[in-house]
């Protein structure tokens, strides 16, 4: 929105303020999660072996949140090639590569958690450095040449919160819907059944790839055009993207519906 208005001072202010808020809240969340890890593992999932994983993942919460934040900045500036490289290539390649290396060193099952943490830290560092190098204007510091406007800053921050706080509930509901199935299976069954179920889910998620590809550029692009009052352009872009998503997904959907046995066997074997 502010890019469409060429107001980079507001962008820099919101990036700085937003990152500070996320640092405080994510560190607090990580501490709470770490302290409750044993309780969650024993009383909810009835599996004490999960404690170490929850503790490891708790350490990664601040890095994951800040990585997501700076990846969002890259997407907002339409640096889609960097966004896609870090999220889709660097994340997966580093996670698998680190996992194989740690298993080779003899860490066994714990290597899964450590590979996750190391890759998340790597993604955070990479996203931050790319933002720093490719979008230096969002890190401008106010001094004599850039006056501070507290009233305007407060208004911008208020607008950000007014827009964002309802999305907290959307995010919470989405997380519940996304993880409720695995959570319930883990509670009533065991970790093995959760693993079987989560082998099938990624196959269904293939249908999300086309939407994700277009969404990376769609949201920042239409927001910028909307800030300029180009609602007709927004409408045309929306129709075109919806059409391409259907065209790409329809044959994949048909194959998965009518040949589900062959698809599962191809990726995971008969069992």
C-alpha positions in Angstrom: 0.0 0.0 0.0 2.7 2.5 0.9 4.8 1.4 -2.0 2.0 2.5 -4.3 2.2 5.9 -2.6 6.0 6.0 -2.7 6.1 6.5 1.1 9.2 4.6 2.0 9.6 6.4 5.4 6.4 4.7 6.6 7.6 1.4 5.2 10.8 1.7 7.1 9.0 2.7 10.3 6.6 -0.2 10.1 9.3 -2.8 9.3 11.3 -1.6 12.3 8.4 -1.5 14.7 6.9 -4.7 13.4 10.2 -6.6 13.8 10.5 -5.3 17.4 7.0 -6.5 18.3 7.7 -9.9 16.8 11.0 -10.3 18.6 9.4 -9.8 22.0 6.3 -11.9 21.4 8.1 -14.8 19.7 10.8 -15.0 22.4 8.0 -15.1 25.0 6.1 -17.8 23.1 9.3 -19.8 22.7 10.0 -19.7 26.5 6.4 -20.7 27.4 6.5 -23.5 24.8 9.8 -24.8 26.1 8.6 -24.8 29.8 5.4 -26.6 28.9 7.0 -29.1 26.5 7.0 -32.0 29.0 3.5 -31.3 30.1 2.3 -31.3 26.5 4.2 -34.5 25.6 3.0 -36.5 28.6 -0.5 -35.3 29.2 -1.7 -34.6 25.7 0.2 -37.0 23.4 1.0 -39.5 26.1 4.5 -39.8 24.7 7.5 -38.6 26.8 9.8 -39.1 23.9 8.2 -36.0 22.2 9.6 -33.7 25.0 13.0 -33.2 23.4 11.4 -32.4 20.0 9.1 -29.8 21.5 12.0 -28.2 23.3 14.1 -28.1 20.2 11.2 -26.6 18.1 10.5 -24.0 20.9 14.0 -22.6 20.4 13.3 -22.2 16.7 10.1 -20.1 17.2 11.7 -16.6 17.2 13.9 -17.5 14.2 10.9 -19.0 12.3 8.7 -15.9 13.1 11.3 -13.4 12.0 12.2 -15.4 8.9 8.5 -15.4 7.9 8.4 -11.6 8.6 11.3 -10.8 6.3 10.1 -13.3 3.6 6.8 -11.3 3.8 8.8 -8.1 3.2 10.4 -9.7 0.1 7.0 -10.7 -1.2 5.6 -7.2 -0.5 8.4 -5.8 -2.7 7.7 -8.4 -5.4 11.1 -10.0 -5.0 9.4 -13.3 -5.8 12.5 -15.0 -7.2 14.3 -14.5 -3.9 11.2 -15.4 -1.9 10.7 -18.6 -3.8 14.4 -19.6 -3.7 14.6 -19.1 0.1 11.3 -20.7 0.9 11.0 -23.5 -1.6 14.6 -24.4 -2.5 17.0 -23.3 0.3 14.6 -24.4 3.1 14.1 -27.9 1.7 17.6 -28.5 0.4 19.2 -27.3 3.6 16.9 -29.3 5.8 17.5 -32.6 4.0 21.2 -31.9 3.6 21.7 -31.1 7.3 19.5 -34.1 8.3 21.7 -36.5 6.2 24.9 -35.0 7.6 23.7 -35.2 11.2 22.5 -38.8 10.7 26.0 -39.6 9.3 27.5 -38.1 12.5 25.3 -40.6 14.5 22.7 -38.3 16.1 19.9 -40.6 14.9 16.3 -39.5 15.6 17.3 -36.2 17.3 18.9 -35.1 14.1 15.4 -34.4 12.8 14.9 -31.6 15.3 18.4 -30.2 15.0 18.2 -30.1 11.2 14.9 -28.2 11.5 16.4 -25.6 13.9 19.6 -25.1 11.8 17.6 -24.7 8.6 15.2 -22.2 10.2 18.1 -20.1 11.4 19.7 -20.3 8.0 16.5 -19.1 6.3 16.1 -16.2 8.8 19.7 -15.0 8.1 19.3 -15.3 4.4 15.9 -13.5 4.3 17.3 -10.7 6.4 20.5 -10.3 4.4 18.6 -10.3 1.1 16.2 -7.6 2.5 19.2 -5.6 3.7 21.0 -5.8 0.3 18.1 -5.7 -2.1 15.8 -3.3 -0.3 18.1 -1.0 1.7 15.4 1.8 1.8 13.4 -0.1 4.4 16.3 0.1 6.9 16.8 3.9 6.6 17.4 5.6 10.0 15.8 8.8 10.8 18.1 11.7 11.5 18.5 15.3 10.7 17.6 14.8 7.0 14.6 12.6 7.8 12.3 14.3 10.4 10.2 12.2 12.7 6.4 12.6 12.6 5.0 10.9 15.7 1.4 11.7 14.9 1.7 10.3 11.3 3.7 7.2 12.6 1.0 6.5 15.2 -1.7 6.7 12.5 0.3 4.3 10.3 0.7 1.9 13.2 -2.9 2.2 14.1 -3.9 1.4 10.5 -1.6 -1.6 10.5 -3.1 -3.0 13.7 -6.7 -2.3 12.5 -5.9 -4.3 9.4 -4.0 -7.1 11.1 -5.8 -7.9 14.3 -8.8 -9.6 12.7 -6.3 -11.7 10.8 -5.0 -13.1 14.1 -8.3 -14.9 14.4 -8.1 -16.1 10.8 -4.6 -17.4 11.5 -5.7 -19.1 14.7 -8.7 -20.8 13.0 -6.5 -21.8 10.0 -3.9 -23.3 12.3 -6.6 -25.2 14.3 -8.1 -26.5 11.0 -4.7 -27.4 9.6 -3.4 -29.3 12.6 -6.6 -30.5 14.2 -6.6 -33.8 12.3 -3.0 -34.7 13.2 -3.6 -33.5 16.8 -6.7 -35.7 17.3 -5.1 -38.7 15.7 -2.1 -38.3 17.9 -4.3 -37.9 21.0 -6.5 -41.0 20.3 -4.0 -43.2 18.4 -0.2 -42.9 18.3 2.7 -41.2 16.6 3.0 -43.9 14.0 -0.6 -43.4 12.8 0.1 -39.6 12.6 3.0 -40.4 10.4 1.0 -42.5 8.0 -1.7 -39.8 7.8 0.9 -37.1 7.1 2.3 -39.1 4.2 -1.1 -38.9 2.4 -1.7 -35.2 3.2 1.3 -33.8 1.1 -0.1 -35.6 -1.9 -3.4 -33.7 -1.6 -1.4 -30.5 -1.0 0.0 -30.7 -4.5 -3.2 -29.0 -5.6 -2.1 -25.9 -3.6 1.1 -25.4 -5.6 -0.5 -23.6 -8.5 -2.4 -21.2 -6.2 0.8 -20.6 -4.2 2.8 -19.8 -7.3 0.4 -17.1 -8.4 -0.4 -15.8 -4.9 3.2 -14.8 -4.3 3.0 -11.9 -6.8 -0.8 -11.5 -6.7 -1.3 -10.0 -3.3 1.5 -7.2 -3.4 0.6 -6.4 -7.0 -3.2 -5.9 -6.5 -2.6 -4.0 -3.3 -0.3 -1.6 -5.0 -2.8 -1.1 -7.9 -5.6 -0.7 -5.4 -3.7 2.1 -3.6 -3.6 3.9 -6.9 -7.3 3.4 -7.5 -6.9 0.9 -10.4 -9.8 -1.4 -9.4 -10.4 -2.5 -13.0 -6.8 -3.8 -13.2 -7.3 -5.6 -9.9 -10.5 -7.3 -11.4 -8.7 -8.4 -14.6 -5.7 -9.8 -12.7 -8.0 -11.8 -10.4 -10.0 -13.3 -13.2 -6.8 -14.3 -15.1 -5.2 -16.0 -12.1 -8.4 -17.9 -11.2 -8.6 -19.2 -14.7 -4.9 -20.4 -14.7 -5.3 -22.1 -11.3 -8.3 -24.1 -12.5 -6.6 -25.0 -15.8 -3.5 -26.3 -14.0 -5.3 -28.1 -11.1 -8.1 -29.8 -13.0 -6.0 -32.6 -14.7 -4.1 -33.2 -11.5 -7.3 -33.4 -9.5 -8.8 -35.9 -12.0 -5.7 -38.1 -11.8 -5.7 -38.2 -8.0 -9.4 -38.9 -7.8 -9.5 -41.8 -10.3 -6.0 -43.3 -9.8 -5.4 -42.7 -6.1 -4.0 -46.2 -5.5 -1.4 -45.7 -8.3 -0.4 -42.3 -7.0 0.1 -43.5 -3.4 2.0 -46.6 -4.6 4.3 -44.4 -6.8 5.4 -42.2 -3.9 5.2 -44.4 -0.8 4.9 -48.0 -1.9 2.1 -50.6 -1.5 2.0 -50.7 2.3 
